[in-house]
Amino acid sequence: MLRTEMQVEIVTFPQTPVAMVEHLGPPEREHESIMRLVAWRKATGLPPSHEHRSYGLHYNDPSAVPPAEYRVDLCVSFEGDIAPNTFGVVSKVIPQLRCARARHLGSRHRVTTADYLYREWLPRSDEQVADYPIIFHYVNVGPDIREEDMITDVYMPLREK
């Protein structure tokens, strides 16, 4: 069941250069793609930190598409050249976007905040979704973060007014 009210703000997501690895396939294999990005980070000496933010660009809802069609781009903010590598990490830029932002607390296995934005907040607003995937900013990452302590800011891209 979704919460009846959640704090939603309209914000500008800044243009952000990122290092990205694409995951295409069953959600239960997403961890393998995450580990490729983590391995690249370690190989390049890029530690988890507030300076290097972690993102997921979610192109579809894993419960609404066949497993083979599930897609998420796993990203870390990174400015600079990315040399060809065996991890599948490439350069990408998340553009500046007008977004609705809400915070999700707890497990990332099912980010209900995204459901809330699409199913409850959007129909009550006078907004329209832009043609860009929803962005999850994984505020705190790392092996020492417990599920109940996870913080994810969810950005729903909106059309310009």
HUSULJO-V919118 format. One record per residue. N is the residue number from 1. NEAR is the number of other C-alpha atoms within 10 Angstrom. Layout:
# HUSULJO-V919118
N:NEAR
N:NEAR
This chain:
# HUSULJO-V919118
1:5
2:11
3:9
4:8
5:9
6:15
7:9
8:16
9:12
10:14
11:15
12:15
13:18
14:11
15:11
16:16
17:17
18:24
19:26
20:25
21:23
22:20
23:21
24:16
25:16
26:15
27:18
28:10
29:12
30:17
31:11
32:11
33:19
34:17
35:12
36:18
37:22
38:18
39:14
40:19
41:18
42:12
43:11
44:10
45:9
46:15
47:13
48:16
49:12
50:11
51:11
52:16
53:18
54:23
55:24
56:22
57:20
58:18
59:15
60:14
61:17
62:19
63:10
64:9
65:12
66:11
67:15
68:11
69:17
70:20
71:23
72:26
73:20
74:23
75:29
76:26
77:19
78:20
79:14
80:9
81:9
82:15
83:9
84:9
85:9
86:8
87:16
88:14
89:21
90:16
91:18
92:19
93:15
94:17
95:12
96:12
97:19
98:20
99:24
100:23
101:23
102:20
103:19
104:20
105:15
106:15
107:15
108:15
109:9
110:12
111:17
112:17
113:23
114:23
115:13
116:18
117:21
118:12
119:12
120:17
121:19
122:16
123:11
124:9
125:9
126:7
127:16
128:14
129:17
130:15
131:9
132:16
133:18
134:23
135:24
136:26
137:21
138:19
139:15
140:17
141:17
142:11
143:5
144:8
145:11
146:12
147:12
148:10
149:11
150:17
151:20
152:23
153:19
154:25
155:28
156:26
157:25
158:21
159:13
160:11
161:6
